[in-house]
Amino acid sequence: MDMAEIYSKTFWSLFEDLDSSLNPVGPDQLYDVADDYLRVGHRILDVGCRDARHLIELVRRYDAYGIGVDPVPWHVQRAQTAVEEASLTDRITIRCGVAENLAEAPASVDVIWCRDVIEVLPDLPTALTQMRRVLRADGHLIAYTNVLHGPIDPVETASIHEPLGNVVANLVEGDLEAGFDAAGFVVVRKHVIGTEWREYIEERNQVVSHELLRLARLRRSRDCVIERYGQDAYRTAEASLQWGLHQFLGRFVPVIYVLAGASLC
Ligand SMILES: C[S@@+](CC[C@H](N)C(=O)[O-])C[C@H]1O[C@@H](n2cnc3c(N)ncnc32)[C@H](O)[C@@H]1O
């Protein structure tokens, strides 16, 4: 293209077209997927439950029983408070723990909900084996995670994944799916979300635009921030503020997996 074409009015029109929403699906899509596998009275295990927001919603929707596990004491505390406020203490138990060492009895859970946690699991093979162990023969593991588009990049690993506690090997799609297989799972459903949830959220709340503004300010005030909050906090903030951008650019690809025990098939 020559300069006249590059600066032509074609792009005014094209960009105007792009101001129209393509009606992306939002994060509630995960509930829609779960709806195919959850039944009234089911026992749900939320691995990495954080504040139990999703577990509470699922228990309410299906009059189910819930167990939430998270290793961060502050998350456990917030989750317990949320369960109390929701008047669901008779239905939901929250405890401190890790995916790699689940306390549940074998074959005692109907659905495992594992949302945005696989990325940070330090020992994914053990965690998957544990999840397979506690899942009933006809149960399902519903996982939302992110995979890399393209090969591992050491610079990205050091600047984004390590400060966020991500285990970069868990983001390699082929290795992840081989890990499911090795733990005795089969993928019964796989849905590549791509940029849709991001588009949905951005159209409503401009979250990533806000993060980019924060990122620019963070970098411009680097020395002050490090002096006040420390080097580690700076690195983690810098990494966190880039996560959504990389999802938008298609480098980190959100995916939903539904897994079942291999013996089912
Ligand atoms: C990105 S957050 C997602 C939280 C929640 N599932 C959600 O979607 O809102 C990741 C969560 O995984 C938890 N986590 C970290 N290491 C874990 C482990 N080894 N086993 C279980 N959960 C873990 C963190 O404490 C955090 O609550």
The ligand as a MOL file (V3000), in Angstrom:
LIG
                    3D

  0  0  0     0  0            999 V3000
M  V30 BEGIN CTAB
M  V30 COUNTS 27 29 0 0 0
M  V30 BEGIN ATOM
M  V30 1 C -7.0810 -16.3980 39.5690 0
M  V30 2 S -7.7100 -16.9500 41.0910 0 CHG=1
M  V30 3 C -9.2740 -17.6380 40.6220 0
M  V30 4 C -10.2360 -17.6720 41.7750 0
M  V30 5 C -11.6280 -18.2110 41.4800 0
M  V30 6 N -11.6040 -19.5880 41.0590 0
M  V30 7 C -12.3270 -17.3500 40.4610 0
M  V30 8 O -12.4610 -17.7510 39.3070 0
M  V30 9 O -12.7610 -16.2490 40.8260 0 CHG=-1
M  V30 10 C -6.7130 -18.3680 41.4460 0
M  V30 11 C -7.0750 -19.0060 42.7810 0
M  V30 12 O -6.3370 -20.2300 42.9300 0
M  V30 13 C -5.9170 -20.3360 44.2740 0
M  V30 14 N -4.7880 -21.2910 44.3380 0
M  V30 15 C -3.4660 -21.0360 44.2240 0
M  V30 16 N -2.7460 -22.1630 44.3480 0
M  V30 17 C -3.6380 -23.1720 44.5410 0
M  V30 18 C -3.5140 -24.5770 44.7710 0
M  V30 19 N -2.3220 -25.1830 44.7830 0
M  V30 20 N -4.6390 -25.3000 44.9560 0
M  V30 21 C -5.8560 -24.6950 44.9250 0
M  V30 22 N -6.0310 -23.3720 44.7200 0
M  V30 23 C -4.9380 -22.6130 44.5280 0
M  V30 24 C -5.5810 -18.9010 44.6490 0
M  V30 25 O -5.5130 -18.6950 46.0400 0
M  V30 26 C -6.7340 -18.1450 43.9830 0
M  V30 27 O -7.8520 -18.0480 44.8290 0
M  V30 END ATOM
M  V30 BEGIN BOND
M  V30 1 1 1 2
M  V30 2 1 2 3
M  V30 3 1 2 10
M  V30 4 1 3 4
M  V30 5 1 4 5
M  V30 6 1 5 6
M  V30 7 1 5 7
M  V30 8 2 7 8
M  V30 9 1 7 9
M  V30 10 1 10 11
M  V30 11 1 11 12
M  V30 12 1 11 26
M  V30 13 1 12 13
M  V30 14 1 13 14
M  V30 15 1 13 24
M  V30 16 1 14 15
M  V30 17 1 14 23
M  V30 18 2 15 16
M  V30 19 1 16 17
M  V30 20 1 17 18
M  V30 21 2 17 23
M  V30 22 1 18 19
M  V30 23 2 18 20
M  V30 24 1 20 21
M  V30 25 2 21 22
M  V30 26 1 22 23
M  V30 27 1 24 25
M  V30 28 1 24 26
M  V30 29 1 26 27
M  V30 END BOND
M  V30 END CTAB
M  END
